[in-house]
Amino acid sequence: MPVVGLALSVNRCWTMAAVYHAPNRLQDGAERWHAWVRREGVRRCGAVSMVIVVMGVSGSGKTVVGEALARRLNWVLEDADNWHPASNIEKMHSGAALTDEDREPWLRALNRAIRNWVGDKRDVVLACSALRKWHRNALRAGLPERESVRFVYLKGTYEEIGRRLSLRVGHFMPESLLKSQFAALEEPDSSEALVVDVSHPVATVVDSIVTGLRLGSSTRLESRRKLP
């Protein structure tokens, strides 16, 4: 059976490429193409891999938004909590806030993971607090391409986040630590991160991220098909 390759080139070298068996998948032309785009997600061609760090205080929705974004893009989701040593998790369970000394080995482990993902050309969504500016600098340390790591800050008020935490079950971060999280938070501005309001539904938040980071969608890819 003949094989037909399709490639869609877009601005800044964003591409979607697929290989189809003809005539089954090509018989409906553009309609089948767009269906495949929606199903398979968005990929980039000719660019370094990307790690999107979904950041914010506990209760801001990092994992929920990260899961939805990873599904949308067909990327891998990683949770930074999994890199905490047992001593850090035990400390947070007890209601004690982590110090910068506690966070240093955690951030080093995450940085090694990020460099490995980029080196292996893996696109990853990472849910991570990254509260302070030096935390964010530590995460992207040693990467030659600044755009290999992009930050998305889930911004919410103390009252909104507190209400969310009061409804959560099965997470080791107690509500009592929320005040220390906000005290430690050094909010990134628009030059450092994409800032998204968490008061909106998850689907709307994900749409804002996809648009803000120019990750594309079937309709946006179509609108950028014309080359300069």
Contacts in CASP RR format, 6 or more apart in sequence:
PFRMAT RR
TARGET T0000
AUTHOR 0000-0000-0000
METHOD contacts of the structure
MODEL  1
MPVVGLALSVNRCWTMAAVYHAPNRLQDGAERWHAWVRREGVRRCGAVSM
VIVVMGVSGSGKTVVGEALARRLNWVLEDADNWHPASNIEKMHSGAALTD
EDREPWLRALNRAIRNWVGDKRDVVLACSALRKWHRNALRAGLPERESVR
FVYLKGTYEEIGRRLSLRVGHFMPESLLKSQFAALEEPDSSEALVVDVSH
PVATVVDSIVTGLRLGSSTRLESRRKLP
1 21 0 8 1.000
1 22 0 8 1.000
2 21 0 8 1.000
2 22 0 8 1.000
3 19 0 8 1.000
3 20 0 8 1.000
3 21 0 8 1.000
3 22 0 8 1.000
4 19 0 8 1.000
4 20 0 8 1.000
4 21 0 8 1.000
4 22 0 8 1.000
4 26 0 8 1.000
5 17 0 8 1.000
5 18 0 8 1.000
5 19 0 8 1.000
5 20 0 8 1.000
6 17 0 8 1.000
6 18 0 8 1.000
6 19 0 8 1.000
6 20 0 8 1.000
6 33 0 8 1.000
7 15 0 8 1.000
7 16 0 8 1.000
7 17 0 8 1.000
7 45 0 8 1.000
8 15 0 8 1.000
8 16 0 8 1.000
8 17 0 8 1.000
8 221 0 8 1.000
8 225 0 8 1.000
9 15 0 8 1.000
9 45 0 8 1.000
9 225 0 8 1.000
9 227 0 8 1.000
10 16 0 8 1.000
10 221 0 8 1.000
10 224 0 8 1.000
10 225 0 8 1.000
11 224 0 8 1.000
11 228 0 8 1.000
12 47 0 8 1.000
12 214 0 8 1.000
13 44 0 8 1.000
13 45 0 8 1.000
13 46 0 8 1.000
13 47 0 8 1.000
14 42 0 8 1.000
14 44 0 8 1.000
14 45 0 8 1.000
14 47 0 8 1.000
14 214 0 8 1.000
14 216 0 8 1.000
14 221 0 8 1.000
14 224 0 8 1.000
15 43 0 8 1.000
15 44 0 8 1.000
15 45 0 8 1.000
15 46 0 8 1.000
16 37 0 8 1.000
16 40 0 8 1.000
16 41 0 8 1.000
16 42 0 8 1.000
16 43 0 8 1.000
16 221 0 8 1.000
17 43 0 8 1.000
17 45 0 8 1.000
18 36 0 8 1.000
18 40 0 8 1.000
20 26 0 8 1.000
20 36 0 8 1.000
25 32 0 8 1.000
25 36 0 8 1.000
26 32 0 8 1.000
34 218 0 8 1.000
34 222 0 8 1.000
37 217 0 8 1.000
37 218 0 8 1.000
37 221 0 8 1.000
38 217 0 8 1.000
38 218 0 8 1.000
40 74 0 8 1.000
41 72 0 8 1.000
41 73 0 8 1.000
41 74 0 8 1.000
42 73 0 8 1.000
42 74 0 8 1.000
42 215 0 8 1.000
42 216 0 8 1.000
42 217 0 8 1.000
42 221 0 8 1.000
43 74 0 8 1.000
43 123 0 8 1.000
44 50 0 8 1.000
44 123 0 8 1.000
48 118 0 8 1.000
48 121 0 8 1.000
48 145 0 8 1.000
48 147 0 8 1.000
48 148 0 8 1.000
49 117 0 8 1.000
49 118 0 8 1.000
49 119 0 8 1.000
49 120 0 8 1.000
49 121 0 8 1.000
49 122 0 8 1.000
49 123 0 8 1.000
49 124 0 8 1.000
49 148 0 8 1.000
50 123 0 8 1.000
50 124 0 8 1.000
50 147 0 8 1.000
50 148 0 8 1.000
50 149 0 8 1.000
50 150 0 8 1.000
51 114 0 8 1.000
51 117 0 8 1.000
51 118 0 8 1.000
51 123 0 8 1.000
51 124 0 8 1.000
51 125 0 8 1.000
51 126 0 8 1.000
51 148 0 8 1.000
51 149 0 8 1.000
51 150 0 8 1.000
52 69 0 8 1.000
52 75 0 8 1.000
52 124 0 8 1.000
52 125 0 8 1.000
52 126 0 8 1.000
52 150 0 8 1.000
52 151 0 8 1.000
52 152 0 8 1.000
52 209 0 8 1.000
52 213 0 8 1.000
53 126 0 8 1.000
53 128 0 8 1.000
53 130 0 8 1.000
53 136 0 8 1.000
53 139 0 8 1.000
53 149 0 8 1.000
53 150 0 8 1.000
53 151 0 8 1.000
53 152 0 8 1.000
54 61 0 8 1.000
54 62 0 8 1.000
54 65 0 8 1.000
54 66 0 8 1.000
54 69 0 8 1.000
54 125 0 8 1.000
54 126 0 8 1.000
54 127 0 8 1.000
54 128 0 8 1.000
54 152 0 8 1.000
54 154 0 8 1.000
55 62 0 8 1.000
55 128 0 8 1.000
55 129 0 8 1.000
55 130 0 8 1.000
55 131 0 8 1.000
55 136 0 8 1.000
55 151 0 8 1.000
55 152 0 8 1.000
55 153 0 8 1.000
55 154 0 8 1.000
55 188 0 8 1.000
55 193 0 8 1.000
56 62 0 8 1.000
56 129 0 8 1.000
56 130 0 8 1.000
56 131 0 8 1.000
56 153 0 8 1.000
56 154 0 8 1.000
56 155 0 8 1.000
56 185 0 8 1.000
57 129 0 8 1.000
57 131 0 8 1.000
57 161 0 8 1.000
57 178 0 8 1.000
57 181 0 8 1.000
57 182 0 8 1.000
57 185 0 8 1.000
58 129 0 8 1.000
58 161 0 8 1.000
58 165 0 8 1.000
58 171 0 8 1.000
58 173 0 8 1.000
58 177 0 8 1.000
58 178 0 8 1.000
58 181 0 8 1.000
59 161 0 8 1.000
59 162 0 8 1.000
59 164 0 8 1.000
59 165 0 8 1.000
59 168 0 8 1.000
59 173 0 8 1.000
59 178 0 8 1.000
60 154 0 8 1.000
60 155 0 8 1.000
60 156 0 8 1.000
60 161 0 8 1.000
60 164 0 8 1.000
60 198 0 8 1.000
61 154 0 8 1.000
61 164 0 8 1.000
61 198 0 8 1.000
62 127 0 8 1.000
62 128 0 8 1.000
62 129 0 8 1.000
62 154 0 8 1.000
63 79 0 8 1.000
63 127 0 8 1.000
64 202 0 8 1.000
65 127 0 8 1.000
65 152 0 8 1.000
65 154 0 8 1.000
65 198 0 8 1.000
65 202 0 8 1.000
65 205 0 8 1.000
65 206 0 8 1.000
65 209 0 8 1.000
66 77 0 8 1.000
66 125 0 8 1.000
66 127 0 8 1.000
67 77 0 8 1.000
68 202 0 8 1.000
68 203 0 8 1.000
68 205 0 8 1.000
68 206 0 8 1.000
69 75 0 8 1.000
69 125 0 8 1.000
69 206 0 8 1.000
69 209 0 8 1.000
69 210 0 8 1.000
70 76 0 8 1.000
70 77 0 8 1.000
70 125 0 8 1.000
72 206 0 8 1.000
72 210 0 8 1.000
73 123 0 8 1.000
73 125 0 8 1.000
73 210 0 8 1.000
73 215 0 8 1.000
75 123 0 8 1.000
75 124 0 8 1.000
75 125 0 8 1.000
76 122 0 8 1.000
76 123 0 8 1.000
76 124 0 8 1.000
76 125 0 8 1.000
77 124 0 8 1.000
77 125 0 8 1.000
77 126 0 8 1.000
77 127 0 8 1.000
78 113 0 8 1.000
78 124 0 8 1.000
78 125 0 8 1.000
78 126 0 8 1.000
78 127 0 8 1.000
79 126 0 8 1.000
79 127 0 8 1.000
80 106 0 8 1.000
80 110 0 8 1.000
80 126 0 8 1.000
80 127 0 8 1.000
80 128 0 8 1.000
80 129 0 8 1.000
81 89 0 8 1.000
81 127 0 8 1.000
81 172 0 8 1.000
83 106 0 8 1.000
83 109 0 8 1.000
83 110 0 8 1.000
83 113 0 8 1.000
84 106 0 8 1.000
85 105 0 8 1.000
85 106 0 8 1.000
87 102 0 8 1.000
88 98 0 8 1.000
88 102 0 8 1.000
88 103 0 8 1.000
88 106 0 8 1.000
89 172 0 8 1.000
91 98 0 8 1.000
91 102 0 8 1.000
92 98 0 8 1.000
92 172 0 8 1.000
92 173 0 8 1.000
92 174 0 8 1.000
92 177 0 8 1.000
93 172 0 8 1.000
93 174 0 8 1.000
95 174 0 8 1.000
95 176 0 8 1.000
95 177 0 8 1.000
97 177 0 8 1.000
97 180 0 8 1.000
97 181 0 8 1.000
97 184 0 8 1.000
100 132 0 8 1.000
100 134 0 8 1.000
103 135 0 8 1.000
107 135 0 8 1.000
107 138 0 8 1.000
107 139 0 8 1.000
108 138 0 8 1.000
110 126 0 8 1.000
110 128 0 8 1.000
110 138 0 8 1.000
110 139 0 8 1.000
111 138 0 8 1.000
111 139 0 8 1.000
111 140 0 8 1.000
111 141 0 8 1.000
111 142 0 8 1.000
114 124 0 8 1.000
114 126 0 8 1.000
114 139 0 8 1.000
114 140 0 8 1.000
114 143 0 8 1.000
114 148 0 8 1.000
114 149 0 8 1.000
115 142 0 8 1.000
115 143 0 8 1.000
117 124 0 8 1.000
118 143 0 8 1.000
118 145 0 8 1.000
118 148 0 8 1.000
128 139 0 8 1.000
129 135 0 8 1.000
129 181 0 8 1.000
130 136 0 8 1.000
130 139 0 8 1.000
130 151 0 8 1.000
131 181 0 8 1.000
131 184 0 8 1.000
131 185 0 8 1.000
131 186 0 8 1.000
132 184 0 8 1.000
132 185 0 8 1.000
132 186 0 8 1.000
133 186 0 8 1.000
133 188 0 8 1.000
133 192 0 8 1.000
136 151 0 8 1.000
136 188 0 8 1.000
136 192 0 8 1.000
136 193 0 8 1.000
139 149 0 8 1.000
140 146 0 8 1.000
140 148 0 8 1.000
140 149 0 8 1.000
143 149 0 8 1.000
150 193 0 8 1.000
150 194 0 8 1.000
150 213 0 8 1.000
151 188 0 8 1.000
151 192 0 8 1.000
151 193 0 8 1.000
151 194 0 8 1.000
152 193 0 8 1.000
152 194 0 8 1.000
152 196 0 8 1.000
152 209 0 8 1.000
152 213 0 8 1.000
153 187 0 8 1.000
153 188 0 8 1.000
153 193 0 8 1.000
153 194 0 8 1.000
153 195 0 8 1.000
153 196 0 8 1.000
154 196 0 8 1.000
154 198 0 8 1.000
154 205 0 8 1.000
155 187 0 8 1.000
155 195 0 8 1.000
155 196 0 8 1.000
155 197 0 8 1.000
155 198 0 8 1.000
156 197 0 8 1.000
156 198 0 8 1.000
156 199 0 8 1.000
158 178 0 8 1.000
158 182 0 8 1.000
160 198 0 8 1.000
160 199 0 8 1.000
161 178 0 8 1.000
161 198 0 8 1.000
162 175 0 8 1.000
162 178 0 8 1.000
165 173 0 8 1.000
165 175 0 8 1.000
165 178 0 8 1.000
166 175 0 8 1.000
188 195 0 8 1.000
189 195 0 8 1.000
194 208 0 8 1.000
194 209 0 8 1.000
194 212 0 8 1.000
194 213 0 8 1.000
196 205 0 8 1.000
196 208 0 8 1.000
196 209 0 8 1.000
197 205 0 8 1.000
198 205 0 8 1.000
200 208 0 8 1.000
209 215 0 8 1.000
210 216 0 8 1.000
210 217 0 8 1.000
211 220 0 8 1.000
END
